[in-house]
Amino acid sequence: MPTFSYSARSPAGDLQSGEIDLPTRDEVVTYLRRQRLIPISIKAKPKDIAISFGSGVKTREIVIFTRQFATMINAGLPLVQSLTILAEQTENPRFQQVITSVLNDIQAGQTLADALRRHPKVFTDLYVNMVAAGEAGGILDTILDRLAIFLEKNDALTRKIKGAMTYPAVVLVVVVGATTILLWQVVPVFAGIFQDAGMQLPTPTRVVLGISEFLQNYIHFLFLGIIALAFAIRQYYQTAPGRLAIDKALLKFPILGTLIRKAAVARFTRTLGTLVSSGVSILEGLEITARTAGNRVVHDAVMQSRKSIAGGATIADPLKASGVFPPMVVQMINVGEQTGGLDEMLSKIADFYDDEVDAAVTALTSILEPVMIVIMGVVIGGMVVAMYLPMFDLIQTVQG
């Protein structure tokens, strides 16, 4: 996502500047106006290596920071003292600079939310808006506690999904690496032996030798093609139609699509429920939730729900039309809207789908492990057998 630097004036006439990560310049303008700021200058920053590595602050570090911050505020420690302690004990130099910057801004008279907003790569819109609601309502300790719980559960969800993908990814790399080495280095040795012997080779052996010869002649072009394809897919994914097409395709994948769908529902309900229960308006909450959805199909469905709410209708109908959200989720959200307990209902759905994600991860892992082992055995074992078939024929000829 591109980074924009901006300067704007507040209603009081004060000049403010900063950086923000949003897809387009128009969204930056919308964001600034929503913060009651008048845009003066908005420029896209050129991409460089430093930016490509992100904020330099891990999600887990933000989770720990929020939990400790909530504990200190709840214990009655002043804001400045709490941030001073957190800055001193933070091991990440980059995060320490961010916390110190936030501390300096607060000492200069800014609110905590405004100070956090100056670091969009570290503190998301969701984080900042919840803190702003907590400050406005005088319940900052409660909001930080809710935020810590939300971040912990969201981080746990992310780690579960990454953990499920780690094993098959490692096995796939091993299979591809081992196969490439065998075809590139080992099979040509057998090819020379067979050629010298002038043997009639069986079909499996000829197939493997043909693949090996192709790899010998075109391996550089093959690697360049893979890199070009990966770059093209990445660039296509950066476009709105491309992201929609790829995200829609991922949702249709067997087993994996179910996991992605359940994780998206859990993230959506957890995020929106936390925002609504913290005093953030439903329209703002839906917009923030859409940006953190992680899937373009879900993003579009949530934004349609926002338009529906703004037009006086319900959230449930656009969610149902998207085809992403199961009927049970849509009905429970509809009941929550009608009874005025939307935040509580969303929290219940999120808890349920956290368990569903656990079950889906377990099912995915239990299926992928034997499948990947079989694939590895068939590919590598098949190559070995194909290379030894002529040897068996040669032995039988000699014995005959």
Secondary structure as GFF3:
##gff-version 3
##sequence-region A 1 400
A	DSSP	beta_strand	3	9	.	.	.	ID=ss1
A	DSSP	beta_strand	15	21	.	.	.	ID=ss2
A	DSSP	alpha_helix	25	34	.	.	.	ID=ss3
A	DSSP	beta_strand	38	44	.	.	.	ID=ss4
A	DSSP	alpha_helix	49	52	.	.	.	ID=ss5
A	DSSP	alpha_helix	59	74	.	.	.	ID=ss6
A	DSSP	alpha_helix	79	89	.	.	.	ID=ss7
A	DSSP	alpha_helix	93	107	.	.	.	ID=ss8
A	DSSP	alpha_helix	112	117	.	.	.	ID=ss9
A	DSSP	alpha_helix	125	137	.	.	.	ID=ss10
A	DSSP	alpha_helix	140	181	.	.	.	ID=ss11
A	DSSP	pi_helix	182	186	.	.	.	ID=ss12
A	DSSP	alpha_helix	187	197	.	.	.	ID=ss13
A	DSSP	alpha_helix	203	238	.	.	.	ID=ss14
A	DSSP	alpha_helix	240	251	.	.	.	ID=ss15
A	DSSP	alpha_helix	256	277	.	.	.	ID=ss16
A	DSSP	alpha_helix	282	291	.	.	.	ID=ss17
A	DSSP	alpha_helix	296	310	.	.	.	ID=ss18
A	DSSP	alpha_helix	316	322	.	.	.	ID=ss19
A	DSSP	alpha_helix	327	339	.	.	.	ID=ss20
A	DSSP	alpha_helix	342	399	.	.	.	ID=ss21
###
